[in-house]
Amino acid sequence: MNSEQTQTKWAQFIPLVTVFFFWGFVAASNDILIPVFKKAFDLSQAESQLVSLAFYIAYTVGALIYNGISVLIGQDIVNKLGYKNSLALGLVISALGTLLFYPAANLHSFPLMLSGLFIVALGFSLQQTVANPLAIALGPIKTGSQRLTLAGGINNFGTNHWAAYCKFRHFWFCCKRQYQHQRRKR
């Protein structure tokens, strides 16, 4: 990317920021999955916390893997693949992780479910490694921190929006169930 740009490339920045929003959604889903998995797999409280551990430890493991690959090939993996290809690779890795959810659910396998979450987060690790410098590079360097701050704020908005949406849906379903139960009593 040209560091001498005079304008932000909004047509490229807006889709990137949208991805930041969805990363927030997925990160907030972990807290929702903990009680669901706890009940579905009959887990202790400590075992259910492995959901968050598997997801967030993958960011560190991913960074170590990507650094190791860069050392082995003698150049930064993102520079070798480019921003777009690195983002696409991260999306493919995350998609492969989500594909593990099907056999994990069919086999009722908590370890396989954790493996899927771990692989999703490995993909996120690469995506976010690429997305931060890309957000800066999509416009003038002097306003790069503003674009990165905006992207981070939208990520937080996605996190909070998803949590609020889930709480609203839970409240709505509970109220609906209670209303239907009362109508049947009449």
N, C-alpha and C positions, 0 to 999 in steps of 0.2 A: 504494500500500500504506500502511496505517496505521502510523506510526512509534510509536504508543502501545500496540502489541500486547503482551500479557503472556505469550503462549505461541507456540512455534514451530509453524508449519503443516506438520507432518510429512508429511501426505498429499500436499503439493505439493513439499516439500523432497526426499523420497526419490527420486521420478522425476528431479528435477533432478540429484541427486548421481549417479544411474545414468548420466546423459549424460556427466558428468565422467569416469566410469569408462571409457566407450567412447571418449572423446576420447584418453585415454591409450593405449588399444588401437591406435587409428589412427596416432597419433604414433609408436609403437614399430614399426609396420609399415613405415615409411619405411626404417629401417635394414635390414629384411629384403628390401625391394624393390630396394635398390641392387645386390647381387650377382645377383639374378634378372634385372634389366634389363640389367646389364652383359653377362651371357651371352646373353640373348635378342636384344639389339640390337647385339651385338658392339661395346661401348663401351670407351673408354679409362677409366682411373680418374677422371680429371678430368671426363669427360662423365657418368659414372655419379653423381657427386656433385651433378649438377643436380637429381636427385630431391629431395634435402633442400633445396637452394636454392629450387626452385620451390615447395615446400610452405611453408617458413618465411618466405620473402619475401612470400608472399601475406598473411600476418598484417599486415605493415606496409602493404602496398598496400591491403588491406581497411580498415584504420584510416583511411588517407588518403581513400579513397573515401567511407566513411561520414561522415567529418568534412566532406568537400566537399559531400556531399548535405545535411548538416545546415546548412551555411552557405548553400547555395542556397535551401533552403526556409525559412530563418530560424528554425528550431527543431531541437532534438535529434531525430534520426530515431527513436531508441528511445522517447522520450517521446511522439512523434507516433503511432507504431504501437502502442505498449504492449509489455509484456514478452512476452506469449504470441504476438502476431503477429510480433514481431521474431525470436523463436526459430523460429517456423514458417518465416519467410522465409529464415533462415539454413539451416534443414534443406533447403528447396527448392533453394537455391543449391548446397549440397553434393550433393544428389541429382542435379542436372543435371551436376555434375562427374563423378560416377560413371558417368553414362550415356555419357560420352565414352570410357570404357574399352573398350566394345564395338567401336566403329569403329576405335579405336586398335589393338586386338588384331587385328582382321580385316585392317586395312591394314598391320600391322606398322610402326606409326608412333610412334617415340619422342617427337617433338614433340607429337603429339596426346595421348599418355599424360601428358606433363608438363603440358599444358594442363588435362587432367582433374584432376590432383593440385592444380594451382594453384587451380582453381575450387572443389574440395572445401575447400581451406584458406580461401578467401574466405568461404565459408559458415561455417566454424568460427570465423573472426574475428568475424563478427557474433554468432554464438551465444555465444561466450565474453564478448564485450562486454556482452551482456545478462545472462548467467548470474551473473556476479560480483555486481553490485548486487542481482539478484533473490535470491541466496542470503542476502544481508544483510537484505533487506526481508521475508523470510518468517518473521519473528519479532521479538522485542525487539531494538532497536538495540544495546543494551549487550552482547548475546551474538552479534551479527552476525559479528564477526571469528572467533568459534569455529566458526560454521557454514561460513564461507568457508575456514577452515583445514581443517575436516573434508572439505569438497568437494575441496580441493587434494590432501589426503592420499589420497583415494579415486582421484583422477586419477593420482597416482603409483603407486598399487597397480595400476591398470589397465595402466599402462605396463610395470611390472615383471612382472606376471602374464602378459601377452601375450608378452613376451620369453622368459620361462621356459618357457611353453607351447610356443613355437616351437622352442626348443632341445631340449626333451624330445621333441617330435614328430620332429625331425630325427635325434636320437640313436636313437629307436625305429625309424624307417624304415631307418637305416643298419644297425642290429643285425639287423633282420628280413631285409634284403637279404643280409647276410653269412651268416646262418643258412640261408637258402634256397639260396644259392650252395654252401655246404658240403654240404647234403643232396643236391644234384644231382651233386656229385663222387662220392658214395658209390655 
